[in-house]
Amino acid sequence: MSFLPNALRSQLPKDFSVSPMGRLAFAVAAGVVVADQLSKWLIVHVVDLPDRLQAPVAPPVFNLTMVWNHGVTFGAFRNSGEVGRWVLVAVAAAVVLVLANVARTAERKLLAVGLGLILGGAIGNNLIDRVLLGAVADFFDFSGLYFPWVFNVADIAIDLGIACLAADMLVAQPGRGQP
């Protein structure tokens, strides 16, 4: 880390060790990134959804519908242009670094899994897609069930990760191990 300025280097943890649950978190994150990017590659290059725009799967309940999300959740900030894109990338990178630092010292399984799901989703959606494609590829469309948003694997992982963190907060008891 000698390439970093002294002021920044002094703010970094002295020990970058990773707990066993931290390794689980990073493994979950890697699995989410692979599943997310593989599903997007299949949708874009095999199903050819960008040209078809929609492919019926179980109409009218479920279809694959191509949506390029230039914003964040529910399309917020979608009209912010290139500056907005790179601001979102910077914010996502900062969030990923903070979450990764928390994940590396995780001690409970539910916490580790939740952090891993969120990390993988953030890396897949907010870093890889935005940097390489300029937008996030969304395609799961359940509008036949009156669910108005189109989403992807990373979105599912982030939502499940938040649920895991909430559950961990409810069941974790100070001074005790994994319940």
Secondary structure, 3 states (H helix, E strand, C coil): CCCCCHHHHCCCCCCCCCCHHHHHHHHHHHHHHHHHHHHHHHHHHHCCHHHHCEEEEECCCEEEEEEEECCCHHHCCCCCHHHHHHHHHHHHHHHHHHHHHHHCCCCCHHHHHHHHHHHHHHHHHHHHHHHHHCCEEEEEECHHHCCCCEECHHHHHHHHHHHHHHHHHHHCCCCCCCC
